[in-house]
Amino acid sequence: MVDELMATCDCGWTARGPQDKLVDKIQEHAREAHGLEITPEQALAQARPVEEPWQPRSPTTPTGSLGQR
């Protein structure tokens, strides 16, 4: 079973989450942003499994001597 799914709209909107919540998010986006009413099946057809769980990026430490003499 897939733990997390994601969807990306042609307009650039993206969302991810468990199937039940993502379907709701996709339907809400379609309705509010595009004036479309879509079925749960249509919403789910837009979803794809997330390959790697989301993890916040750690801050990067600058390397090199830019600005140093």
PDB file with one MODEL, atoms N, CA, C and O in Angstrom:
MODEL        1
ATOM      1  N   MET A   1       0.835  -1.189   0.000  1.00  0.00           N
ATOM      2  CA  MET A   1       0.000   0.000   0.000  1.00  0.00           C
ATOM      3  C   MET A   1       0.881   1.254   0.000  1.00  0.00           C
ATOM      4  O   MET A   1       1.901   1.306   0.687  1.00  0.00           O
ATOM      5  N   VAL A   2       0.480   2.246  -0.767  1.00  0.00           N
ATOM      6  CA  VAL A   2       1.222   3.492  -0.849  1.00  0.00           C
ATOM      7  C   VAL A   2       0.814   4.379   0.320  1.00  0.00           C
ATOM      8  O   VAL A   2      -0.372   4.617   0.545  1.00  0.00           O
ATOM      9  N   ASP A   3       1.800   4.864   1.057  1.00  0.00           N
ATOM     10  CA  ASP A   3       1.510   5.706   2.215  1.00  0.00           C
ATOM     11  C   ASP A   3       1.139   7.124   1.815  1.00  0.00           C
ATOM     12  O   ASP A   3       0.279   7.748   2.436  1.00  0.00           O
ATOM     13  N   GLU A   4       1.788   7.630   0.776  1.00  0.00           N
ATOM     14  CA  GLU A   4       1.597   9.027   0.416  1.00  0.00           C
ATOM     15  C   GLU A   4       1.527   9.157  -1.098  1.00  0.00           C
ATOM     16  O   GLU A   4       2.260   8.500  -1.837  1.00  0.00           O
ATOM     17  N   LEU A   5       0.619  10.027  -1.536  1.00  0.00           N
ATOM     18  CA  LEU A   5       0.460  10.319  -2.959  1.00  0.00           C
ATOM     19  C   LEU A   5       0.697  11.799  -3.175  1.00  0.00           C
ATOM     20  O   LEU A   5       0.656  12.593  -2.235  1.00  0.00           O
ATOM     21  N   MET A   6       0.948  12.164  -4.434  1.00  0.00           N
ATOM     22  CA  MET A   6       1.077  13.577  -4.770  1.00  0.00           C
ATOM     23  C   MET A   6       0.366  13.840  -6.083  1.00  0.00           C
ATOM     24  O   MET A   6       0.151  12.933  -6.887  1.00  0.00           O
ATOM     25  N   ALA A   7       0.009  15.085  -6.283  1.00  0.00           N
ATOM     26  CA  ALA A   7      -0.634  15.502  -7.526  1.00  0.00           C
ATOM     27  C   ALA A   7      -0.103  16.870  -7.901  1.00  0.00           C
ATOM     28  O   ALA A   7       0.186  17.703  -7.042  1.00  0.00           O
ATOM     29  N   THR A   8       0.020  17.086  -9.202  1.00  0.00           N
ATOM     30  CA  THR A   8       0.454  18.374  -9.733  1.00  0.00           C
ATOM     31  C   THR A   8      -0.515  18.777 -10.833  1.00  0.00           C
ATOM     32  O   THR A   8      -0.797  17.994 -11.740  1.00  0.00           O
ATOM     33  N   CYS A   9      -1.016  19.987 -10.751  1.00  0.00           N
ATOM     34  CA  CYS A   9      -1.937  20.529 -11.748  1.00  0.00           C
ATOM     35  C   CYS A   9      -1.135  21.257 -12.829  1.00  0.00           C
ATOM     36  O   CYS A   9      -0.020  21.714 -12.578  1.00  0.00           O
ATOM     37  N   ASP A  10      -1.697  21.359 -14.006  1.00  0.00           N
ATOM     38  CA  ASP A  10      -1.037  22.090 -15.086  1.00  0.00           C
ATOM     39  C   ASP A  10      -0.787  23.560 -14.722  1.00  0.00           C
ATOM     40  O   ASP A  10       0.097  24.196 -15.296  1.00  0.00           O
ATOM     41  N   CYS A  11      -1.556  24.097 -13.780  1.00  0.00           N
ATOM     42  CA  CYS A  11      -1.386  25.492 -13.384  1.00  0.00           C
ATOM     43  C   CYS A  11      -0.214  25.681 -12.419  1.00  0.00           C
ATOM     44  O   CYS A  11       0.145  26.812 -12.089  1.00  0.00           O
ATOM     45  N   GLY A  12       0.386  24.568 -11.964  1.00  0.00           N
ATOM     46  CA  GLY A  12       1.525  24.656 -11.058  1.00  0.00           C
ATOM     47  C   GLY A  12       1.215  24.288  -9.622  1.00  0.00           C
ATOM     48  O   GLY A  12       2.134  24.119  -8.821  1.00  0.00           O
ATOM     49  N   TRP A  13      -0.047  24.160  -9.277  1.00  0.00           N
ATOM     50  CA  TRP A  13      -0.460  23.778  -7.920  1.00  0.00           C
ATOM     51  C   TRP A  13      -0.012  22.350  -7.662  1.00  0.00           C
ATOM     52  O   TRP A  13      -0.116  21.496  -8.542  1.00  0.00           O
ATOM     53  N   THR A  14       0.484  22.087  -6.466  1.00  0.00           N
ATOM     54  CA  THR A  14       0.861  20.737  -6.076  1.00  0.00           C
ATOM     55  C   THR A  14       0.350  20.448  -4.672  1.00  0.00           C
ATOM     56  O   THR A  14       0.166  21.353  -3.858  1.00  0.00           O
ATOM     57  N   ALA A  15       0.129  19.174  -4.413  1.00  0.00           N
ATOM     58  CA  ALA A  15      -0.284  18.743  -3.077  1.00  0.00           C
ATOM     59  C   ALA A  15       0.154  17.303  -2.901  1.00  0.00           C
ATOM     60  O   ALA A  15       0.376  16.568  -3.863  1.00  0.00           O
ATOM     61  N   ARG A  16       0.271  16.932  -1.646  1.00  0.00           N
ATOM     62  CA  ARG A  16       0.614  15.547  -1.322  1.00  0.00           C
ATOM     63  C   ARG A  16      -0.010  15.175   0.001  1.00  0.00           C
ATOM     64  O   ARG A  16      -0.300  16.035   0.833  1.00  0.00           O
ATOM     65  N   GLY A  17      -0.215  13.874   0.187  1.00  0.00           N
ATOM     66  CA  GLY A  17      -0.801  13.397   1.427  1.00  0.00           C
ATOM     67  C   GLY A  17      -1.371  12.018   1.247  1.00  0.00           C
ATOM     68  O   GLY A  17      -1.230  11.417   0.182  1.00  0.00           O
ATOM     69  N   PRO A  18      -2.024  11.500   2.294  1.00  0.00           N
ATOM     70  CA  PRO A  18      -2.675  10.201   2.178  1.00  0.00           C
ATOM     71  C   PRO A  18      -3.843  10.301   1.189  1.00  0.00           C
ATOM     72  O   PRO A  18      -4.389  11.382   0.966  1.00  0.00           O
ATOM     73  N   GLN A  19      -4.210   9.183   0.615  1.00  0.00           N
ATOM     74  CA  GLN A  19      -5.194   9.161  -0.473  1.00  0.00           C
ATOM     75  C   GLN A  19      -6.473   9.928  -0.149  1.00  0.00           C
ATOM     76  O   GLN A  19      -6.901  10.761  -0.947  1.00  0.00           O
ATOM     77  N   ASP A  20      -7.091   9.668   0.999  1.00  0.00           N
ATOM     78  CA  ASP A  20      -8.369  10.308   1.300  1.00  0.00           C
ATOM     79  C   ASP A  20      -8.249  11.827   1.378  1.00  0.00           C
ATOM     80  O   ASP A  20      -9.111  12.547   0.874  1.00  0.00           O
ATOM     81  N   LYS A  21      -7.205  12.302   1.995  1.00  0.00           N
ATOM     82  CA  LYS A  21      -7.024  13.751   2.128  1.00  0.00           C
ATOM     83  C   LYS A  21      -6.612  14.385   0.796  1.00  0.00           C
ATOM     84  O   LYS A  21      -7.038  15.497   0.483  1.00  0.00           O
ATOM     85  N   LEU A  22      -5.793  13.692   0.018  1.00  0.00           N
ATOM     86  CA  LEU A  22      -5.358  14.240  -1.262  1.00  0.00           C
ATOM     87  C   LEU A  22      -6.518  14.359  -2.232  1.00  0.00           C
ATOM     88  O   LEU A  22      -6.623  15.352  -2.952  1.00  0.00           O
ATOM     89  N   VAL A  23      -7.388  13.364  -2.260  1.00  0.00           N
ATOM     90  CA  VAL A  23      -8.563  13.440  -3.134  1.00  0.00           C
ATOM     91  C   VAL A  23      -9.382  14.678  -2.788  1.00  0.00           C
ATOM     92  O   VAL A  23      -9.816  15.402  -3.683  1.00  0.00           O
ATOM     93  N   ASP A  24      -9.595  14.927  -1.502  1.00  0.00           N
ATOM     94  CA  ASP A  24     -10.330  16.129  -1.080  1.00  0.00           C
ATOM     95  C   ASP A  24      -9.625  17.397  -1.545  1.00  0.00           C
ATOM     96  O   ASP A  24     -10.270  18.325  -2.033  1.00  0.00           O
ATOM     97  N   LYS A  25      -8.301  17.440  -1.394  1.00  0.00           N
ATOM     98  CA  LYS A  25      -7.533  18.619  -1.801  1.00  0.00           C
ATOM     99  C   LYS A  25      -7.629  18.849  -3.306  1.00  0.00           C
ATOM    100  O   LYS A  25      -7.783  19.985  -3.755  1.00  0.00           O
ATOM    101  N   ILE A  26      -7.537  17.777  -4.078  1.00  0.00           N
ATOM    102  CA  ILE A  26      -7.617  17.900  -5.542  1.00  0.00           C
ATOM    103  C   ILE A  26      -8.996  18.404  -5.952  1.00  0.00           C
ATOM    104  O   ILE A  26      -9.104  19.293  -6.796  1.00  0.00           O
ATOM    105  N   GLN A  27     -10.048  17.844  -5.361  1.00  0.00           N
ATOM    106  CA  GLN A  27     -11.405  18.286  -5.686  1.00  0.00           C
ATOM    107  C   GLN A  27     -11.611  19.756  -5.316  1.00  0.00           C
ATOM    108  O   GLN A  27     -12.225  20.512  -6.069  1.00  0.00           O
ATOM    109  N   GLU A  28     -11.100  20.150  -4.165  1.00  0.00           N
ATOM    110  CA  GLU A  28     -11.221  21.539  -3.731  1.00  0.00           C
ATOM    111  C   GLU A  28     -10.478  22.473  -4.692  1.00  0.00           C
ATOM    112  O   GLU A  28     -10.996  23.524  -5.070  1.00  0.00           O
ATOM    113  N   HIS A  29      -9.273  22.086  -5.078  1.00  0.00           N
ATOM    114  CA  HIS A  29      -8.507  22.910  -6.012  1.00  0.00           C
ATOM    115  C   HIS A  29      -9.230  23.029  -7.358  1.00  0.00           C
ATOM    116  O   HIS A  29      -9.344  24.125  -7.906  1.00  0.00           O
ATOM    117  N   ALA A  30      -9.711  21.918  -7.882  1.00  0.00           N
ATOM    118  CA  ALA A  30     -10.412  21.936  -9.174  1.00  0.00           C
ATOM    119  C   ALA A  30     -11.615  22.873  -9.122  1.00  0.00           C
ATOM    120  O   ALA A  30     -11.868  23.629 -10.060  1.00  0.00           O
ATOM    121  N   ARG A  31     -12.351  22.814  -8.013  1.00  0.00           N
ATOM    122  CA  ARG A  31     -13.548  23.645  -7.846  1.00  0.00           C
ATOM    123  C   ARG A  31     -13.188  25.118  -7.689  1.00  0.00           C
ATOM    124  O   ARG A  31     -13.749  25.974  -8.373  1.00  0.00           O
ATOM    125  N   GLU A  32     -12.253  25.413  -6.790  1.00  0.00           N
ATOM    126  CA  GLU A  32     -11.954  26.813  -6.464  1.00  0.00           C
ATOM    127  C   GLU A  32     -11.096  27.508  -7.517  1.00  0.00           C
ATOM    128  O   GLU A  32     -11.322  28.681  -7.814  1.00  0.00           O
ATOM    129  N   ALA A  33     -10.126  26.813  -8.080  1.00  0.00           N
ATOM    130  CA  ALA A  33      -9.211  27.455  -9.024  1.00  0.00           C
ATOM    131  C   ALA A  33      -9.691  27.381 -10.468  1.00  0.00           C
ATOM    132  O   ALA A  33      -9.374  28.250 -11.280  1.00  0.00           O
ATOM    133  N   HIS A  34     -10.467  26.326 -10.790  1.00  0.00           N
ATOM    134  CA  HIS A  34     -10.812  26.114 -12.195  1.00  0.00           C
ATOM    135  C   HIS A  34     -12.309  25.984 -12.448  1.00  0.00           C
ATOM    136  O   HIS A  34     -12.727  25.811 -13.593  1.00  0.00           O
ATOM    137  N   GLY A  35     -13.128  26.066 -11.391  1.00  0.00           N
ATOM    138  CA  GLY A  35     -14.571  25.976 -11.554  1.00  0.00           C
ATOM    139  C   GLY A  35     -15.051  24.608 -12.029  1.00  0.00           C
ATOM    140  O   GLY A  35     -16.088  24.498 -12.683  1.00  0.00           O
ATOM    141  N   LEU A  36     -14.284  23.560 -11.693  1.00  0.00           N
ATOM    142  CA  LEU A  36     -14.621  22.203 -12.128  1.00  0.00           C
ATOM    143  C   LEU A  36     -15.087  21.361 -10.963  1.00  0.00           C
ATOM    144  O   LEU A  36     -14.528  21.438  -9.869  1.00  0.00           O
ATOM    145  N   GLU A  37     -16.107  20.557 -11.193  1.00  0.00           N
ATOM    146  CA  GLU A  37     -16.546  19.559 -10.223  1.00  0.00           C
ATOM    147  C   GLU A  37     -16.061  18.218 -10.738  1.00  0.00           C
ATOM    148  O   GLU A  37     -16.486  17.772 -11.804  1.00  0.00           O
ATOM    149  N   ILE A  38     -15.172  17.567  -9.990  1.00  0.00           N
ATOM    150  CA  ILE A  38     -14.656  16.272 -10.419  1.00  0.00           C
ATOM    151  C   ILE A  38     -14.982  15.205  -9.387  1.00  0.00           C
ATOM    152  O   ILE A  38     -15.130  15.491  -8.199  1.00  0.00           O
ATOM    153  N   THR A  39     -15.090  13.984  -9.859  1.00  0.00           N
ATOM    154  CA  THR A  39     -15.412  12.864  -8.976  1.00  0.00           C
ATOM    155  C   THR A  39     -14.160  12.439  -8.211  1.00  0.00           C
ATOM    156  O   THR A  39     -13.045  12.777  -8.608  1.00  0.00           O
ATOM    157  N   PRO A  40     -14.336  11.708  -7.127  1.00  0.00           N
ATOM    158  CA  PRO A  40     -13.164  11.168  -6.429  1.00  0.00           C
ATOM    159  C   PRO A  40     -12.288  10.311  -7.352  1.00  0.00           C
ATOM    160  O   PRO A  40     -11.062  10.327  -7.239  1.00  0.00           O
ATOM    161  N   GLU A  41     -12.917   9.568  -8.260  1.00  0.00           N
ATOM    162  CA  GLU A  41     -12.157   8.734  -9.194  1.00  0.00           C
ATOM    163  C   GLU A  41     -11.320   9.592 -10.139  1.00  0.00           C
ATOM    164  O   GLU A  41     -10.175   9.251 -10.437  1.00  0.00           O
ATOM    165  N   GLN A  42     -11.887  10.704 -10.613  1.00  0.00           N
ATOM    166  CA  GLN A  42     -11.129  11.612 -11.485  1.00  0.00           C
ATOM    167  C   GLN A  42      -9.976  12.245 -10.719  1.00  0.00           C
ATOM    168  O   GLN A  42      -8.881  12.405 -11.257  1.00  0.00           O
ATOM    169  N   ALA A  43     -10.222  12.604  -9.466  1.00  0.00           N
ATOM    170  CA  ALA A  43      -9.168  13.192  -8.647  1.00  0.00           C
ATOM    171  C   ALA A  43      -8.050  12.186  -8.423  1.00  0.00           C
ATOM    172  O   ALA A  43      -6.874  12.522  -8.556  1.00  0.00           O
ATOM    173  N   LEU A  44      -8.407  10.971  -8.088  1.00  0.00           N
ATOM    174  CA  LEU A  44      -7.412   9.941  -7.817  1.00  0.00           C
ATOM    175  C   LEU A  44      -6.596   9.606  -9.069  1.00  0.00           C
ATOM    176  O   LEU A  44      -5.428   9.229  -8.968  1.00  0.00           O
ATOM    177  N   ALA A  45      -7.200   9.742 -10.228  1.00  0.00           N
ATOM    178  CA  ALA A  45      -6.476   9.478 -11.478  1.00  0.00           C
ATOM    179  C   ALA A  45      -5.325  10.470 -11.688  1.00  0.00           C
ATOM    180  O   ALA A  45      -4.400  10.197 -12.453  1.00  0.00           O
ATOM    181  N   GLN A  46      -5.383  11.609 -11.015  1.00  0.00           N
ATOM    182  CA  GLN A  46      -4.330  12.622 -11.129  1.00  0.00           C
ATOM    183  C   GLN A  46      -3.183  12.379 -10.147  1.00  0.00           C
ATOM    184  O   GLN A  46      -2.130  13.010 -10.251  1.00  0.00           O
ATOM    185  N   ALA A  47      -3.383  11.482  -9.214  1.00  0.00           N
ATOM    186  CA  ALA A  47      -2.400  11.254  -8.140  1.00  0.00           C
ATOM    187  C   ALA A  47      -1.367  10.215  -8.552  1.00  0.00           C
ATOM    188  O   ALA A  47      -1.648   9.295  -9.321  1.00  0.00           O
ATOM    189  N   ARG A  48      -0.173  10.390  -8.019  1.00  0.00           N
ATOM    190  CA  ARG A  48       0.939   9.469  -8.244  1.00  0.00           C
ATOM    191  C   ARG A  48       1.593   9.156  -6.907  1.00  0.00           C
ATOM    192  O   ARG A  48       1.584   9.990  -6.001  1.00  0.00           O
ATOM    193  N   PRO A  49       2.164   7.954  -6.774  1.00  0.00           N
ATOM    194  CA  PRO A  49       2.872   7.640  -5.526  1.00  0.00           C
ATOM    195  C   PRO A  49       4.076   8.565  -5.337  1.00  0.00           C
ATOM    196  O   PRO A  49       4.745   8.946  -6.298  1.00  0.00           O
ATOM    197  N   VAL A  50       4.330   8.908  -4.099  1.00  0.00           N
ATOM    198  CA  VAL A  50       5.520   9.688  -3.765  1.00  0.00           C
ATOM    199  C   VAL A  50       6.666   8.698  -3.662  1.00  0.00           C
ATOM    200  O   VAL A  50       6.598   7.722  -2.915  1.00  0.00           O
ATOM    201  N   GLU A  51       7.718   8.963  -4.421  1.00  0.00           N
ATOM    202  CA  GLU A  51       8.837   8.026  -4.458  1.00  0.00           C
ATOM    203  C   GLU A  51       9.637   8.022  -3.164  1.00  0.00           C
ATOM    204  O   GLU A  51      10.059   6.964  -2.698  1.00  0.00           O
ATOM    205  N   GLU A  52       9.846   9.189  -2.585  1.00  0.00           N
ATOM    206  CA  GLU A  52      10.596   9.298  -1.337  1.00  0.00           C
ATOM    207  C   GLU A  52       9.802  10.160  -0.378  1.00  0.00           C
ATOM    208  O   GLU A  52       9.239  11.174  -0.792  1.00  0.00           O
ATOM    209  N   PRO A  53       9.739   9.793   0.877  1.00  0.00           N
ATOM    210  CA  PRO A  53       9.029  10.624   1.845  1.00  0.00           C
ATOM    211  C   PRO A  53       9.635  12.022   1.909  1.00  0.00           C
ATOM    212  O   PRO A  53      10.848  12.192   1.780  1.00  0.00           O
ATOM    213  N   TRP A  54       8.780  13.012   2.108  1.00  0.00           N
ATOM    214  CA  TRP A  54       9.257  14.382   2.197  1.00  0.00           C
ATOM    215  C   TRP A  54      10.073  14.557   3.460  1.00  0.00           C
ATOM    216  O   TRP A  54       9.697  14.097   4.538  1.00  0.00           O
ATOM    217  N   GLN A  55      11.198  15.232   3.302  1.00  0.00           N
ATOM    218  CA  GLN A  55      12.031  15.578   4.449  1.00  0.00           C
ATOM    219  C   GLN A  55      12.493  17.011   4.252  1.00  0.00           C
ATOM    220  O   GLN A  55      12.895  17.390   3.152  1.00  0.00           O
ATOM    221  N   PRO A  56      12.438  17.802   5.301  1.00  0.00           N
ATOM    222  CA  PRO A  56      12.908  19.178   5.141  1.00  0.00           C
ATOM    223  C   PRO A  56      14.386  19.187   4.796  1.00  0.00           C
ATOM    224  O   PRO A  56      15.164  18.361   5.272  1.00  0.00           O
ATOM    225  N   ARG A  57      14.744  20.134   3.964  1.00  0.00           N
ATOM    226  CA  ARG A  57      16.161  20.259   3.611  1.00  0.00           C
ATOM    227  C   ARG A  57      16.921  20.868   4.768  1.00  0.00           C
ATOM    228  O   ARG A  57      16.422  21.748   5.469  1.00  0.00           O
ATOM    229  N   SER A  58      18.128  20.388   4.956  1.00  0.00           N
ATOM    230  CA  SER A  58      18.956  20.985   5.988  1.00  0.00           C
ATOM    231  C   SER A  58      19.641  22.204   5.387  1.00  0.00           C
ATOM    232  O   SER A  58      19.937  22.225   4.192  1.00  0.00           O
ATOM    233  N   PRO A  59      19.892  23.205   6.199  1.00  0.00           N
ATOM    234  CA  PRO A  59      20.566  24.390   5.661  1.00  0.00           C
ATOM    235  C   PRO A  59      21.943  24.007   5.124  1.00  0.00           C
ATOM    236  O   PRO A  59      22.644  23.177   5.703  1.00  0.00           O
ATOM    237  N   THR A  60      22.305  24.617   4.030  1.00  0.00           N
ATOM    238  CA  THR A  60      23.610  24.306   3.465  1.00  0.00           C
ATOM    239  C   THR A  60      24.654  25.254   4.029  1.00  0.00           C
ATOM    240  O   THR A  60      24.373  26.420   4.305  1.00  0.00           O
ATOM    241  N   THR A  61      25.815  24.755   4.188  1.00  0.00           N
ATOM    242  CA  THR A  61      26.928  25.560   4.666  1.00  0.00           C
ATOM    243  C   THR A  61      27.734  25.999   3.463  1.00  0.00           C
ATOM    244  O   THR A  61      28.188  25.161   2.684  1.00  0.00           O
ATOM    245  N   PRO A  62      27.920  27.300   3.298  1.00  0.00           N
ATOM    246  CA  PRO A  62      28.692  27.760   2.148  1.00  0.00           C
ATOM    247  C   PRO A  62      30.105  27.175   2.178  1.00  0.00           C
ATOM    248  O   PRO A  62      30.732  27.047   3.230  1.00  0.00           O
ATOM    249  N   THR A  63      30.567  26.834   1.008  1.00  0.00           N
ATOM    250  CA  THR A  63      31.934  26.329   0.910  1.00  0.00           C
ATOM    251  C   THR A  63      32.715  27.235  -0.010  1.00  0.00           C
ATOM    252  O   THR A  63      32.136  27.999  -0.783  1.00  0.00           O
ATOM    253  N   GLY A  64      34.002  27.152   0.071  1.00  0.00           N
ATOM    254  CA  GLY A  64      34.848  27.998  -0.771  1.00  0.00           C
ATOM    255  C   GLY A  64      35.235  29.260  -0.054  1.00  0.00           C
ATOM    256  O   GLY A  64      34.911  29.463   1.116  1.00  0.00           O
ATOM    257  N   SER A  65      35.932  30.103  -0.775  1.00  0.00           N
ATOM    258  CA  SER A  65      36.471  31.319  -0.131  1.00  0.00           C
ATOM    259  C   SER A  65      35.936  32.569  -0.789  1.00  0.00           C
ATOM    260  O   SER A  65      36.624  33.590  -0.815  1.00  0.00           O
ATOM    261  N   LEU A  66      34.741  32.522  -1.315  1.00  0.00           N
ATOM    262  CA  LEU A  66      34.150  33.684  -1.947  1.00  0.00           C
ATOM    263  C   LEU A  66      34.066  34.830  -0.930  1.00  0.00           C
ATOM    264  O   LEU A  66      33.476  34.681   0.140  1.00  0.00           O
ATOM    265  N   GLY A  67      34.649  35.942  -1.271  1.00  0.00           N
ATOM    266  CA  GLY A  67      34.621  37.092  -0.379  1.00  0.00           C
ATOM    267  C   GLY A  67      35.699  37.072   0.681  1.00  0.00           C
ATOM    268  O   GLY A  67      35.780  38.003   1.482  1.00  0.00           O
ATOM    269  N   GLN A  68      36.518  36.057   0.716  1.00  0.00           N
ATOM    270  CA  GLN A  68      37.590  36.000   1.708  1.00  0.00           C
ATOM    271  C   GLN A  68      38.913  36.226   0.993  1.00  0.00           C
ATOM    272  O   GLN A  68      39.063  35.878  -0.178  1.00  0.00           O
ATOM    273  N   ARG A  69      39.871  36.808   1.704  1.00  0.00           N
ATOM    274  CA  ARG A  69      41.186  37.059   1.119  1.00  0.00           C
ATOM    275  C   ARG A  69      42.245  36.303   1.850  1.00  0.00           C
ATOM    276  O   ARG A  69      43.421  36.391   1.498  1.00  0.00           O
TER     277      ARG A  69
ENDMDL
END
